[in-house]
Amino acid sequence: MSASDELLTKLLEAHPRLAACRDEIAAARDHLVKAYEQGHKLLLCGNGGSAADCEHIAGELLKGFERRRPLRAETKERLASQGAEGRVLAEGLQQALPALSLVGHISLATAFANDVDARLVFAQLVTAWGSPGDVLLAISTSGEARNVILAARAARALGLVTIGLTGRDGGGLGPLCDVWVRVPAASTAEAQELHVPVYHYLCRALEARFFPE
């Protein structure tokens, strides 16, 4: 059994309700692994608590999560050759998996909301940052967040892979996704509580794949 499969087994042991979407969680993992293997990146969007989740996920991928991720030896040597400050960088910096939360960008978001349409902000950022082969993780507990749905439409047109993370009902987001993870929860709070172990699993699985001990 691979490390990612062992981690998935542990996830389902700790959260048996997620067995209902086991295959979809594994498919989301596989799409992310493929994207990172091919040099692509992850974009994330969501509102409210899901916006906080986007920042959380990006934070886990951009630095060590549960494992140390020392720089490659040649990078450390180039940094260390620059003297004392270079040595600080060589020892302190870590390898990362590129992940970009679209929920910040305050100047762009407020200007676009004022000048164009607030519902299009995430779609505009997908257009700005997305490339074919990238992955968009679109999070909406109801699946009905219009700005998230429009981002998924933009991602589809631009050749990104879209992973939807929703509650049980899923709304209009699901049909726009290549993988649709619907956690078995009806309320917003309950769905968010189940989203955390799902994306923590994805972060653990990616870290195990790209930064083995």
C-alpha positions in Angstrom: 0.0 0.0 0.0 1.4 3.4 -0.9 1.9 6.2 1.6 -1.1 8.2 0.2 -3.4 5.1 0.4 -2.3 4.5 4.0 -3.1 8.1 4.8 -6.5 7.8 3.2 -7.2 4.7 5.3 -6.4 6.7 8.4 -8.6 9.5 7.3 -11.6 7.2 6.9 -10.9 5.5 10.2 -10.9 8.9 11.9 -13.9 10.2 9.9 -16.0 7.3 8.8 -18.7 9.5 7.2 -16.2 10.5 4.5 -16.2 6.9 3.2 -19.1 8.1 1.0 -16.7 10.2 -1.1 -13.6 8.1 -0.8 -13.2 7.6 -4.6 -13.6 11.3 -5.2 -11.0 12.3 -2.6 -8.6 9.8 -4.2 -9.3 11.2 -7.6 -8.7 14.8 -6.4 -5.4 13.7 -4.9 -4.4 12.0 -8.2 -5.2 15.1 -10.2 -3.1 17.2 -7.9 -0.2 14.8 -8.0 -0.3 14.8 -11.8 -0.4 18.6 -12.0 2.6 19.0 -9.7 4.5 16.3 -11.4 4.1 18.3 -14.7 5.2 21.6 -13.1 1.7 23.2 -12.8 0.1 25.0 -9.8 -3.0 25.0 -7.7 -5.5 27.9 -7.5 -8.1 28.2 -4.7 -11.3 30.1 -4.3 -14.1 30.3 -1.8 -16.2 32.7 0.3 -16.3 33.3 4.1 -15.1 30.2 6.0 -14.2 28.7 2.7 -12.0 31.7 1.9 -10.2 31.0 5.1 -9.8 27.4 4.1 -8.2 28.5 0.8 -5.6 30.5 2.7 -5.1 27.5 5.1 -4.5 25.1 2.3 -2.1 27.4 0.5 -0.2 27.8 3.7 0.2 24.0 4.2 1.5 23.6 0.7 3.9 26.6 0.5 6.1 25.4 3.4 6.6 22.2 5.4 3.3 20.8 6.8 4.2 17.7 8.8 7.7 17.1 7.3 10.8 19.2 6.8 11.4 20.2 3.3 15.0 21.3 3.0 16.2 22.9 -0.2 18.0 20.9 -2.8 21.7 20.7 -2.2 22.7 22.7 -5.2 20.3 25.5 -4.2 21.6 25.5 -0.7 25.2 25.7 -2.0 24.4 28.7 -4.2 22.8 30.5 -1.3 25.5 29.6 1.2 28.1 31.0 -1.2 26.7 34.5 -0.7 28.0 34.8 2.9 26.2 35.0 6.3 22.8 36.0 5.0 23.0 33.4 2.2 23.6 30.8 4.9 20.6 31.9 6.8 18.5 31.5 3.6 20.1 28.1 2.9 19.1 26.7 6.3 15.8 28.5 6.7 14.1 28.2 3.3 12.0 25.2 2.4 10.8 23.6 -0.8 7.2 24.4 -1.7 4.3 23.2 -3.8 2.9 26.2 -5.7 -0.5 27.2 -4.4 -2.2 30.5 -5.0 -5.3 31.6 -3.0 -7.5 33.9 -5.0 -9.3 35.4 -2.0 -6.7 38.2 -1.3 -5.7 40.7 -4.0 -7.7 43.4 -2.2 -6.9 46.2 -4.7 -7.8 44.2 -7.7 -10.9 42.7 -6.0 -12.3 46.1 -4.9 -11.5 47.8 -8.2 -13.0 45.0 -10.2 -16.1 44.9 -8.0 -16.6 48.7 -8.4 -15.7 49.0 -12.1 -17.0 45.7 -13.5 -18.8 43.1 -11.5 -18.0 41.7 -8.0 -19.2 38.2 -9.1 -16.4 38.0 -11.7 -13.4 38.6 -9.4 -12.4 35.0 -9.0 -13.0 34.4 -12.7 -10.8 37.3 -13.5 -8.0 36.0 -11.3 -8.3 32.5 -12.9 -7.9 34.2 -16.3 -4.9 36.1 -15.0 -3.1 33.2 -13.3 -4.4 30.0 -14.7 -2.8 28.0 -17.4 -3.8 24.6 -19.0 -2.9 21.8 -16.7 -3.2 23.9 -13.5 -5.8 22.9 -10.9 -8.6 25.0 -9.5 -9.9 23.9 -6.1 -13.3 25.6 -5.8 -14.9 25.5 -2.4 -18.5 26.2 -1.6 -20.5 24.4 1.1 -23.8 25.0 -0.8 -22.3 24.7 -4.3 -24.3 27.8 -5.2 -21.7 30.6 -4.7 -22.0 32.5 -8.0 -18.5 33.9 -8.0 -17.1 30.3 -7.4 -19.3 28.9 -10.2 -18.1 31.6 -12.6 -14.5 30.8 -11.7 -15.1 27.2 -12.5 -16.6 28.1 -15.8 -13.5 30.2 -16.6 -11.2 27.4 -15.5 -13.0 24.9 -17.8 -12.6 27.3 -20.8 -8.9 27.8 -20.1 -8.1 24.1 -19.7 -7.6 23.9 -16.0 -8.7 20.8 -14.0 -11.4 21.8 -11.5 -12.0 20.1 -8.2 -15.2 21.0 -6.4 -15.5 20.7 -2.6 -19.1 21.1 -1.4 -21.7 19.8 1.0 -24.1 17.0 0.3 -26.4 18.9 -2.1 -23.6 20.4 -4.1 -25.7 22.9 -6.1 -24.7 24.2 -9.5 -20.9 23.9 -9.0 -20.7 20.1 -9.3 -21.4 19.7 -13.0 -18.6 22.1 -13.8 -16.0 20.0 -12.0 -13.7 17.2 -13.1 -13.9 15.9 -9.6 -16.7 16.7 -7.2 -16.1 15.9 -3.5 -19.5 16.2 -1.8 -19.0 15.7 2.0 -22.1 14.1 3.6 -23.3 17.2 5.4 -26.3 19.5 4.9 -25.4 22.6 7.0 -22.7 25.0 6.3 -20.9 24.5 9.6 -21.1 20.7 9.3 -19.7 20.8 5.8 -16.9 23.0 6.8 -16.0 20.7 9.6 -15.7 17.8 7.2 -13.8 19.9 4.6 -10.8 20.4 6.9 -9.9 16.6 7.2 -10.4 16.2 3.5 -7.9 19.0 2.5 -5.5 18.1 5.3 -5.4 14.6 3.8 -4.7 16.1 0.4 -1.9 18.2 1.8 -0.4 15.1 3.7 -0.6 12.9 0.6 1.1 15.5 -1.6 3.8 16.1 1.0 4.4 12.3 1.3 4.6 12.1 -2.5 7.0 15.0 -3.2 8.9 15.2 0.0 9.4 11.6 1.3 11.4 11.2 4.4 
